[in-house]
Amino acid sequence: MEGISILQAKEIKAQLKSLIQEASSVDSDFAKRLNEVNQWIKHLKPGTLTAKKFVMLFLKQLIQDSKIFLILKSIPKEIEREFYYQKMTPTEQYWHKELFPKWLQEKDPKFYIWKQKLMSGKFTQEDREIIQAIANQIELNQGTALQRYIVDLSMATDIIVSGSQEKPLCIQLTSLSKKFAKDKAEEWQDTLVFWEIDRGLFLSYNPGRKYFQNELVKTILDNSDNLQKGNYLKCNL
């Protein structure tokens, strides 16, 4: 298994270099951002890279999203691109059409911080089981959900959700008490405004409360359908 993992790390490095070459003739901002990532990991030996679980997961997501970005760039007519987008869920569309291209183009003020966090192993994603359980429940309720390390670490969004109205909503979850969540909520709103995310939901919850996941799912789906643009709603469940 270790040999397979090292091989994966070698393939990831090779794929990233290949994508940079392709990107350089397509989109300079895209090539620049990929090169930043490459500079960040190129000194790591495959065995060392393999041991960094969240770095590997981030790289796999980035490579997959970059391949889709290149496919979309290669489609000359807008009507044909729209046909490609229609094959995606509403949350995938929002990511590939708006947020991912924006991240490639804009200077990300948090990028250097979270690269260090991922590389040092300080990023642990302690709430990932709860977030995954919520994503599963949302899909059981005929909604869609999308998670990306970029939206989590750069855009203060744990999960992007779309309900019956197919209107994607960026969600930040926290188990901090109302008193301690205040500063986090203010920073969250500033981050969404910076990335021109036009609405969002900040949810504080008590993990010790019975059926709290059901409450979270209901609140998320209701607001995905009904929260108006320009609103950054802060809720305490």
C-alpha positions in Angstrom: 0.0 0.0 0.0 2.9 2.4 0.8 4.3 1.8 -2.7 0.9 2.7 -4.3 0.7 5.9 -2.2 4.2 7.0 -3.2 3.3 6.3 -6.8 0.2 8.5 -6.4 2.3 11.3 -5.0 4.7 11.0 -8.0 1.7 11.1 -10.4 0.2 14.2 -8.6 3.5 16.0 -9.0 3.6 15.0 -12.7 0.0 16.0 -13.3 0.5 19.4 -11.7 3.5 20.2 -13.9 1.5 19.0 -17.0 -1.4 21.3 -16.0 0.9 24.3 -15.6 2.2 23.7 -19.2 -1.4 23.5 -20.5 -2.5 26.5 -18.5 0.3 28.7 -19.7 -1.1 28.8 -23.2 -4.7 29.2 -22.0 -4.9 31.5 -18.9 -2.0 33.3 -17.3 -3.8 33.7 -13.9 -4.5 30.0 -13.9 -0.9 29.1 -14.7 0.4 31.5 -12.0 -1.9 30.0 -9.3 -0.9 26.4 -10.2 2.7 27.4 -10.2 2.3 28.8 -6.7 1.1 25.4 -5.6 3.9 23.6 -7.4 6.5 25.8 -5.8 4.9 24.9 -2.4 5.3 21.1 -2.9 8.1 20.6 -5.3 10.8 20.2 -2.6 8.9 17.3 -1.0 9.9 13.8 -1.6 7.0 11.5 -2.7 7.1 9.6 0.7 6.9 12.9 2.6 4.1 14.2 0.5 2.2 11.0 0.9 2.3 11.4 4.7 0.6 14.8 4.5 -2.9 13.6 4.2 -4.7 16.9 3.7 -2.1 18.3 1.3 -2.7 15.2 -0.8 -6.5 15.6 -0.6 -6.3 19.3 -1.6 -4.0 18.5 -4.5 -6.3 15.8 -5.8 -9.3 18.2 -5.7 -7.3 21.0 -7.3 -6.1 18.7 -10.2 -9.6 17.4 -10.9 -11.1 20.9 -10.8 -8.3 22.2 -13.0 -9.0 19.6 -15.6 -12.6 20.7 -15.8 -11.5 24.3 -16.0 -9.4 23.5 -19.0 -12.2 21.6 -20.7 -14.5 24.6 -20.2 -11.8 26.9 -21.5 -11.5 24.7 -24.6 -15.2 25.1 -25.5 -15.4 28.1 -27.8 -19.1 28.8 -27.8 -21.0 30.0 -24.7 -24.0 28.0 -25.6 -21.9 24.8 -25.7 -20.3 25.7 -22.3 -23.8 26.1 -20.8 -24.7 22.6 -22.1 -21.7 21.3 -20.2 -22.7 23.2 -17.0 -26.2 21.7 -17.3 -24.7 18.3 -16.6 -23.6 19.5 -13.2 -25.6 19.8 -10.0 -26.4 23.5 -9.0 -23.6 23.4 -6.4 -21.1 22.1 -8.9 -22.1 24.8 -11.4 -21.6 27.5 -8.7 -18.2 26.2 -7.9 -16.9 25.7 -11.5 -18.6 28.7 -13.0 -18.0 31.3 -10.3 -16.0 30.5 -7.2 -13.1 28.4 -8.6 -12.4 30.8 -11.5 -12.5 33.7 -9.0 -10.0 32.0 -6.8 -7.7 31.5 -9.8 -7.9 35.1 -10.8 -7.8 37.0 -7.5 -5.1 37.4 -4.9 -6.1 35.1 -2.1 -5.1 36.9 1.2 -5.4 33.6 3.2 -3.5 31.4 0.8 -0.1 31.7 2.4 -1.6 31.1 5.9 -3.5 27.9 5.0 -0.7 26.5 2.9 1.5 26.6 6.1 -1.4 25.1 8.1 -1.9 22.2 5.7 1.8 21.5 5.4 2.5 21.6 9.2 -0.4 19.2 9.9 -2.2 21.9 12.0 -5.3 21.6 9.8 -7.3 18.6 11.2 -10.9 19.3 10.0 -12.3 18.1 13.4 -15.9 18.7 12.3 -15.6 16.8 9.0 -17.9 13.9 10.2 -20.7 16.3 11.1 -20.3 18.2 7.8 -20.4 14.9 5.9 -23.4 13.7 7.8 -25.2 17.0 7.0 -24.2 16.7 3.3 -25.6 13.1 3.2 -28.9 14.2 4.8 -29.2 17.1 2.4 -28.8 14.8 -0.6 -31.4 12.4 1.0 -33.7 15.5 1.0 -33.2 15.9 -2.8 -30.7 18.7 -2.3 -27.1 18.9 -3.4 -23.9 19.7 -1.4 -20.3 20.4 -2.3 -17.2 20.6 -0.1 -13.8 22.0 -1.2 -10.7 22.8 0.8 -10.4 26.1 -1.1 -13.9 27.3 0.0 -13.3 26.1 3.5 -9.8 27.7 4.0 -10.1 30.7 1.7 -13.8 31.5 1.6 -15.0 30.7 5.2 -17.4 28.1 3.8 -17.7 24.6 5.2 -20.2 23.5 2.6 -22.1 24.8 -0.4 -25.7 23.6 -0.4 -28.6 23.8 -2.8 -32.2 22.9 -2.0 -35.4 22.5 -4.1 -35.0 26.0 -5.7 -31.5 25.1 -6.9 -30.0 28.2 -5.4 -26.5 27.5 -4.0 -25.8 28.9 -0.5 -22.5 29.1 1.3 -22.6 27.8 4.9 -20.3 28.2 7.8 -20.8 26.0 10.8 -19.5 26.5 14.3 -20.0 24.8 17.7 -18.7 27.9 19.5 -21.0 29.6 21.9 -22.8 32.8 20.8 -20.4 34.9 22.8 -17.3 33.4 21.2 -18.8 33.1 17.7 -19.4 36.8 17.4 -15.8 37.7 16.2 -15.8 34.6 13.9 -19.1 35.7 12.3 -17.8 39.2 11.6 -14.7 37.8 9.9 -16.9 35.3 8.0 -19.1 38.1 6.6 -16.0 40.1 5.6 -14.6 37.1 3.8 -17.8 36.4 1.8 -18.0 40.1 0.8 -14.4 40.0 -0.3 -15.1 37.0 -2.6 -18.3 38.7 -3.9 -20.4 35.8 -2.5 -23.8 37.5 -2.4 -25.5 35.6 0.4 -24.4 33.3 3.2 -25.5 31.5 6.4 -23.5 31.3 9.6 -24.8 28.6 11.9 -23.8 28.2 15.5 -25.0 24.9 17.0 -24.8 22.8 20.2 -23.5 19.3 19.4 -24.9 18.1 22.6 -28.5 18.9 21.7 -30.8 16.1 20.6 -31.5 16.1 16.9 -29.3 19.1 16.2 -28.3 17.7 12.8 -31.9 17.6 11.7 -32.3 21.2 12.8 -29.2 22.2 10.9 -30.4 20.5 7.7 -33.8 22.1 7.9 -32.4 25.6 8.5 -29.8 25.2 5.7 -32.4 24.0 3.1 -34.9 26.7 4.1 -32.3 29.4 3.7 -30.9 28.0 0.5 -34.4 28.4 -1.0 -35.4 31.7 0.6 -32.5 33.8 1.8 -32.3 36.9 -0.4 -29.2 38.2 -2.1 -27.2 40.7 0.0 -28.0 38.9 3.2 -25.5 37.3 5.5 -27.6 35.6 8.1 -26.2 34.6 11.5 -28.2 31.9 13.4 -27.8 30.3 16.8 -29.6 26.9 17.1 
